Amino acid sequence: MVEGHFWLLFNLGVLTLLVLDLFVFNKKTETVSVKSALWWSAFWVGLAVAFNIFVYFWKGQDAALEFVTGYLIEESLSVDNLFVFMILFNYFRVPSSMQRKVLFWGIMGALVLRAAFIIVGVELIEKFEWTIYILGAFLVYTGVKMAFNSDSEMEPEKNPLLVFINKFIPVSKSYDKDKFFTRINGKLFATPLFVVVIIIETTDIVFAADSIPAILAVTRDPFIVYTSNVFALLGLRSLYFALAGIMQLFHYIHYGLSLILSFIGVKLLIQKYYHIDMKIALLVVAGILGLSVFFSIMFPKKEVKGLEE
C-alpha cells in the first residue's frame, strides 16, 4: 500500500514539474539558449541523483544500483532520440522557438507509452519466464543491427502515420505561431507542428521497444524501471538544446550504444548460468559510454572542421 501511494505521489510530482517547466518557468515562446539548457540539464540530473539517494535509504543498495544503471542506460539510449529530433525539426523546418513545446508534448506522450510497455513487459516475464531469453536475443540482435545502421537514414516522409494524416486530415502548409490546429476559411486544419508531435510519439514506440527490454534485464522491479525511465525522459528536452549544435561530433556513441545493448542482452541470456554483479554491469555500461565519447573527441570525423557560432 505504501508503494502504491508513492506511485501516485511520484506521478503527481513529475506532472507538476513538467507543467511548471512549460507554463511558468518557460512560458514565453522563444529560442532556448545553450546556457539555459545546460542549467536545466544539471537540474534534472541533480534531481535524479537526489531521488537515487532516496531509493538507497528506502529500498537499499541493490535497488539504488539498479536505478543508476537503468538511468544511465536510458540516458545513453536517448542520444538516438536526439538525432531523430534533429532530423524531424530540420525536415519540417520547425522554428527553434517552437521546438520546446513539441518536445514537451512528445515527452508527455512517451511517459504514458513507457508505462504501458513496462506493465506488459513485467507481467510477461513474471508469468512466462522463458520470455527473458527472447528479450535477451532481441537486445543482442538490436545491438548488432545498430552497429551497421545509422539514424541519418531515417525518411520522415515515409512514416505511415504521416501518410495517414495527409490522407484523412487536412494539414496546413504553414505554421500558425505555436498552435497545433488552425482555421483557414472557416475550415479546421492541423498544423505541421501537430504532425511533428505525432511522428515523435510513434518513433518513441520504436525506441521503447529497445530501451524497456534493456532495463528489464537490469531489474524487474516495475517502480525502478519506470522511475529511471521517467528521469531519463525528463532531462531529454534540455539535453537536446544543450547538445544540438555538437551532437554530430559524437559519432562513436552509436557504436557504444550497440555494445551496451549487446552486453545487456548477453547478461540476460546467461543469468541462469553466470550472474554478473550489478556493480560490474554499471561499470561496463559507464565505461563503454565514456570510451565512446572519448574516442569521438580524440578522433573526430574528417569532414567536421569545427563549430560555427
C-alpha positions in Angstrom: 0.0 0.0 0.0 2.8 2.4 0.8 4.4 1.8 -2.6 1.0 2.3 -4.2 0.7 5.7 -2.6 4.2 6.6 -3.7 3.3 5.7 -7.3 0.6 8.3 -7.2 2.8 10.9 -5.4 5.7 10.4 -7.8 3.5 10.8 -10.9 1.8 13.9 -9.5 5.2 15.4 -8.7 6.5 14.7 -12.3 3.4 16.2 -13.8 3.7 19.3 -11.6 7.4 19.8 -12.6 6.5 19.5 -16.3 3.6 21.9 -16.1 5.8 24.4 -14.1 8.6 24.0 -16.7 6.4 24.8 -19.7 3.8 27.2 -18.3 5.6 29.1 -15.6 9.4 29.0 -15.9 9.5 28.9 -19.7 6.1 30.2 -20.7 7.5 32.6 -23.3 7.8 31.2 -26.9 11.5 31.8 -27.5 14.6 30.0 -28.6 16.3 28.1 -25.7 19.8 29.2 -25.1 22.6 26.7 -24.6 23.3 28.3 -21.2 19.7 27.8 -20.1 19.6 24.3 -21.5 22.7 23.4 -19.5 21.3 24.7 -16.3 18.1 22.7 -16.8 20.0 19.6 -17.7 22.0 20.0 -14.5 18.7 20.4 -12.6 17.2 17.2 -14.0 20.4 15.2 -13.4 20.6 16.6 -9.8 17.0 15.6 -9.2 17.7 12.1 -10.4 20.7 11.9 -8.1 18.6 13.1 -5.2 15.9 10.5 -6.0 18.5 7.8 -6.1 19.7 8.7 -2.6 16.1 8.4 -1.5 15.8 5.0 -3.2 19.0 3.9 -1.4 17.6 4.7 2.1 14.1 3.3 1.1 14.9 0.1 -0.8 18.6 -0.5 -0.1 21.9 -0.5 -2.0 20.8 -3.1 -4.6 17.8 -1.0 -5.7 19.9 2.1 -5.8 22.5 0.4 -8.1 19.7 -0.9 -10.3 18.2 2.6 -10.6 21.5 4.3 -11.5 22.4 1.6 -14.0 18.9 1.8 -15.6 19.1 5.6 -15.6 22.5 5.5 -17.3 21.3 3.0 -19.9 18.1 5.0 -20.7 20.0 8.3 -20.8 22.6 6.9 -23.2 20.0 5.4 -25.4 18.2 8.7 -25.5 21.0 10.1 -27.6 19.5 8.3 -30.6 16.2 10.1 -29.8 18.1 13.4 -30.0 19.3 12.6 -33.5 15.8 11.8 -34.6 14.5 15.1 -33.1 17.2 16.9 -35.1 16.2 15.2 -38.4 12.5 15.8 -37.8 13.0 19.5 -36.9 15.1 20.1 -40.0 12.8 18.2 -42.3 9.7 20.1 -41.2 11.6 23.3 -40.7 10.3 23.7 -37.2 11.3 27.2 -35.8 13.6 26.9 -32.9 11.2 28.9 -30.8 8.5 26.2 -31.2 10.7 23.1 -30.6 10.4 23.3 -26.8 6.6 22.9 -27.0 6.9 20.0 -29.4 9.3 18.1 -27.1 7.2 18.8 -24.1 4.2 17.1 -25.6 6.3 14.4 -27.1 7.8 13.5 -23.7 4.4 13.6 -22.1 3.1 11.0 -24.5 6.3 9.0 -24.1 5.8 8.7 -20.4 2.4 7.1 -20.9 3.7 4.8 -23.6 6.7 3.7 -21.5 4.4 3.0 -18.5 2.2 0.7 -20.7 5.3 -1.1 -22.1 6.7 -1.6 -18.6 3.5 -3.1 -17.2 3.2 -5.5 -20.1 6.9 -6.4 -20.0 7.0 -7.2 -16.3 3.8 -9.2 -16.5 5.1 -11.3 -19.3 8.4 -12.1 -17.6 6.6 -13.0 -14.3 4.1 -15.3 -16.0 6.3 -16.7 -18.8 9.9 -16.8 -17.6 11.2 -18.0 -20.9 10.4 -14.6 -22.4 13.6 -13.3 -20.8 15.6 -15.3 -23.4 13.5 -13.7 -26.2 14.3 -10.3 -24.7 18.0 -11.1 -24.4 18.2 -12.3 -28.0 16.3 -9.3 -29.2 18.7 -6.9 -27.4 21.8 -8.7 -28.9 20.1 -8.5 -32.4 19.3 -4.8 -31.9 22.8 -4.0 -30.8 24.4 -5.8 -33.8 21.9 -4.1 -36.1 22.5 -0.7 -34.6 26.2 -1.0 -35.3 25.6 -1.3 -39.0 22.8 1.2 -39.4 22.5 5.0 -38.9 19.6 7.1 -37.9 20.6 9.5 -40.6 18.9 7.1 -43.0 15.5 8.0 -41.5 13.0 9.2 -44.0 10.2 11.1 -42.2 8.1 11.4 -45.4 7.7 7.6 -45.4 6.3 7.5 -41.9 3.0 5.5 -42.2 1.3 7.9 -39.7 2.3 10.9 -41.8 0.8 9.2 -44.9 -2.4 8.6 -42.9 -2.7 12.2 -41.6 -2.1 13.6 -45.1 -4.9 11.3 -46.5 -7.6 11.8 -43.9 -6.8 15.1 -42.0 -6.2 18.4 -43.8 -2.8 19.8 -42.9 -2.0 23.5 -43.4 1.1 24.4 -45.4 2.5 26.8 -42.8 2.7 27.2 -39.1 0.3 29.4 -37.1 2.5 30.5 -34.2 2.8 27.5 -31.8 -0.7 26.2 -32.4 -1.5 22.6 -33.3 -4.7 23.4 -35.1 -5.8 26.5 -37.1 -8.8 27.6 -39.2 -8.5 28.6 -42.8 -11.6 30.0 -44.5 -13.7 28.6 -41.6 -12.3 25.0 -42.0 -10.2 23.3 -39.3 -6.7 22.3 -40.3 -3.9 20.5 -38.4 -0.6 22.5 -38.5 2.8 20.9 -39.3 3.6 21.3 -35.6 0.8 18.8 -34.7 2.2 16.4 -37.4 5.7 16.6 -35.8 4.4 15.8 -32.3 2.5 12.7 -33.6 5.6 11.4 -35.5 7.7 11.9 -32.4 5.2 9.8 -30.4 5.3 7.0 -33.0 9.1 6.9 -33.2 9.2 6.7 -29.4 7.4 3.3 -29.7 10.4 2.1 -31.6 12.8 3.4 -29.0 10.8 2.0 -26.2 11.0 -1.4 -27.8 14.8 -1.2 -27.4 15.1 0.6 -24.0 12.4 -1.2 -22.0 13.9 -4.7 -22.6 17.3 -3.3 -21.8 16.3 -2.1 -18.4 14.2 -5.1 -17.7 17.5 -7.0 -18.0 18.8 -4.9 -15.1 15.8 -5.1 -12.8 12.2 -6.5 -12.7 11.1 -4.0 -10.1 8.5 -2.0 -12.1 9.0 1.0 -9.9 12.7 1.2 -10.5 12.2 0.5 -14.3 9.6 3.3 -14.5 11.3 5.9 -12.4 14.6 5.5 -14.1 12.8 5.9 -17.5 11.0 8.9 -16.3 14.1 10.7 -15.1 15.9 10.0 -18.3 13.0 11.4 -20.3 12.6 14.5 -18.1 16.1 15.6 -19.0 15.8 14.7 -22.6 14.4 18.1 -23.8 17.1 20.2 -22.1 19.8 17.8 -23.3 18.6 18.3 -26.9 19.0 22.1 -26.7 22.3 21.8 -24.9 23.9 19.3 -27.4 22.0 20.2 -30.6 25.0 22.0 -32.1 27.6 19.4 -31.3 25.8 16.0 -31.4 27.2 15.2 -34.8 30.7 15.2 -33.3 29.9 12.2 -31.1 30.0 9.8 -34.0 31.3 6.8 -31.9 28.4 6.9 -29.4 26.3 5.0 -31.9 28.7 2.0 -31.7 28.9 2.4 -27.9 25.1 2.1 -27.6 25.2 -1.1 -29.8 27.8 -2.6 -27.4 25.7 -1.6 -24.4 22.6 -3.3 -25.8 24.5 -6.4 -26.8 26.1 -6.6 -23.3 22.8 -6.3 -21.5 21.3 -8.9 -23.9 24.1 -11.4 -23.1 23.8 -10.7 -19.4 20.1 -11.6 -19.7 20.8 -14.8 -21.7 23.4 -16.2 -19.3 22.0 -15.1 -16.0 21.0 -18.7 -15.0 24.5 -19.9 -15.6 26.6 -16.9 -14.7 25.5 -13.9 -12.6 27.1 -10.6 -13.5 27.1 -8.4 -10.4 25.2 -5.1 -10.7 28.3 -3.1 -9.8 30.2 -4.8 -12.7 27.3 -4.1 -15.1 27.2 -0.5 -14.0 31.0 -0.1 -14.6 30.8 -1.8 -18.0 27.9 0.5 -19.2 29.6 3.6 -17.9 32.9 2.5 -19.3 31.6 1.9 -22.8 29.7 5.2 -22.8 32.7 7.1 -21.6 35.1 5.5 -24.1 32.7 6.2 -27.0 32.7 9.9 -26.0 36.4 9.9 -25.5 37.2 8.4 -28.9 34.7 10.7 -30.6 36.6 13.7 -29.2 40.0 12.3 -29.9 39.3 11.1 -33.4 36.7 13.5 -34.9 35.3 12.9 -38.4 37.5 14.4 -41.1 34.6 16.4 -42.6 33.9 18.1 -39.3 36.2 21.1 -39.3 34.8 22.9 -36.3 31.8 24.5 -34.8 30.4 27.8 -36.0 28.9 30.3 -33.7 
